[in-house]
Amino acid sequence: MAAIRSRGNKSTELRLVEILRAHTITGWRRGYPLPGRPDFVFPGERLAVFVDGCFWHKCPRHWRIPQTNLGYWRPKFERNTRRDRRNSLDLKRRGWSVLRLWEHQLKDGARVAQRIASMLE
């Protein structure tokens, strides 16, 4: 598992691309070089958007810890949440706004678009 290096959850990122395009929200970039590697960045407005998977980032609504190999999973999820907090704080200290969306929230594209648009204003 240590050798696996994720490059993002493509299905959730592509879903957010669909939402942004459908609501004509422009100015975003992917792969922008910022700490924590946000999924989407609006450089002009200094907004970093993360799409957090419900499993890997401990969604309070959907997350359930696996029942096997708890010695591995507990510390793994704790590291993930600490890293997420640390990355968000680092970006805020640098003057960026941070929006974290849960994977399940992408089902309501209009609401996601409204949240992003309100942060861009």
C-alpha positions as a printed Julia matrix, in Angstrom:
121×3 Matrix{Float64}:
   0.0    0.0     0.0
   2.86   2.41    0.72
   3.95   2.26   -2.91
   0.56   3.4    -4.17
   0.58   7.12   -4.84
  -2.83   8.55   -5.57
  -3.23  11.22   -8.18
  -6.73  12.18   -7.13
 -10.11  10.57   -7.35
 -10.87  11.04  -11.03
 -14.6   10.29  -10.84
 -15.26  12.95   -8.21
 -13.01  15.49   -9.9
 -14.69  14.89  -13.25
 -18.1   15.27  -11.61
 -17.04  18.67  -10.24
 -15.78  19.67  -13.71
 -19.26  18.84  -15.05
 -20.89  20.95  -12.33
 -18.59  23.92  -12.93
 -19.16  23.82  -16.68
 -22.93  23.35  -16.37
 -23.14  26.45  -14.16
 -20.63  28.44  -16.25
 -18.22  28.89  -13.36
 -14.89  29.82  -14.89
 -11.39  30.7   -13.78
 -10.54  27.36  -12.19
  -7.39  25.33  -12.65
  -6.43  21.77  -11.8
  -2.96  20.66  -10.76
  -2.09  24.1    -9.44
   1.11  24.01   -7.33
  -0.14  24.73   -3.82
   0.46  22.98   -0.49
  -1.89  20.05   -0.06
  -2.51  19.85   -3.83
  -6.09  21.16   -3.97
  -8.26  19.49   -6.59
  -9.37  22.85   -8.03
  -7.94  26.32   -7.61
  -9.36  29.7    -8.55
  -6.08  31.66   -8.59
  -7.63  35.09   -9.16
  -9.91  34.74   -6.16
  -7.39  32.72   -4.12
  -9.85  29.89   -3.53
  -8.68  26.28   -3.11
 -11.3   23.53   -3.45
 -10.81  19.99   -2.18
 -13.21  17.15   -2.97
 -12.81  14.73   -0.08
 -13.81  11.11   -0.55
 -16.22   9.88    2.1
 -14.11   6.8     2.88
 -10.58   8.25    2.94
 -11.42  11.48    4.73
 -13.87  10.15    7.36
 -17.15  11.66    6.21
 -19.32  12.02    9.33
 -22.34  10.79    7.38
 -20.96   7.77    5.5
 -17.63   6.7     6.95
 -17.3    3.33    8.63
 -13.97   1.93    9.74
 -13.05  -1.4     8.16
 -13.43  -4.27   10.6
 -10.16  -6.0     9.7
  -6.6   -4.8    10.19
  -7.58  -2.04   12.62
  -3.94  -1.53   13.56
  -3.37  -0.21   10.05
  -6.63   1.62    9.38
  -7.04   3.66   12.58
  -3.67   5.43   12.3
  -4.13   5.81    8.53
  -7.41   7.7     8.89
  -6.05   9.81   11.74
  -3.06  10.8     9.59
  -5.42  11.71    6.75
  -7.56  13.99    8.91
  -4.51  15.63   10.52
  -3.01  16.23    7.08
  -6.28  17.74    5.8
  -6.42  20.13    8.77
  -2.77  21.07    8.43
  -3.09  21.72    4.68
  -6.19  23.88    5.15
  -4.5   25.93    7.88
  -1.37  26.36    5.78
  -3.39  27.67    2.84
  -5.38  30.03    5.07
  -2.16  31.41    6.55
  -1.02  32.11    3.0
  -4.16  34.12    2.34
  -6.24  31.51    0.53
  -9.86  30.58    1.19
 -10.46  26.85    1.43
 -13.61  24.96    0.5
 -13.87  21.27    1.31
 -16.64  19.33   -0.37
 -17.65  15.79    0.48
 -17.91  13.28   -2.32
 -21.61  12.7    -1.57
 -22.36  16.43   -1.91
 -21.58  16.27   -5.63
 -24.96  14.61   -6.18
 -26.59  18.04   -5.77
 -24.74  19.97   -8.46
 -26.8   23.14   -8.09
 -26.03  23.39   -4.4
 -22.31  22.78   -4.95
 -22.26  25.43   -7.68
 -24.01  27.89   -5.35
 -21.47  27.3    -2.57
 -18.56  27.84   -4.94
 -20.15  30.9    -6.55
 -20.82  32.47   -3.16
 -17.18  32.0    -2.16
 -16.04  33.55   -5.43
 -18.06  36.73   -4.87
